Amino acid sequence: MSSSDQDNKQRNREIAANEAKREMVSNVRVSSWAIVATIVAGVIAFGIVWAWFNR
């Protein structure tokens, strides 16, 4: 293999690692939003039920 092939393979590995890191950060961000949305929906539901029983 030529040096150019080795350089291309190394570059491709670095690109793949960067893309994997970016995807992981994106997944964490989406998961965080999903958790927050679930908590907010739960608090709203709890408030409605609590208000219904205490009227």
JOKARA-V229015 format. One line per field, one symbol per residue. phi: phi as a letter, one per 40 degrees, with the letter a starting at -180 (. if undefined). psi: psi as a letter, one per 20 degrees, with the letter a starting at -180 (. if undefined). A space follows every 10 residues. Layout:
phi->???
psi->???
This chain:
phi->.ccccccccc cccccccccc cccccccccc cccccccccc cccccccccc cccbc
psi->qrhggggggg ghgggggghg gghggggggg hghggghggg hggggggggg hgik.
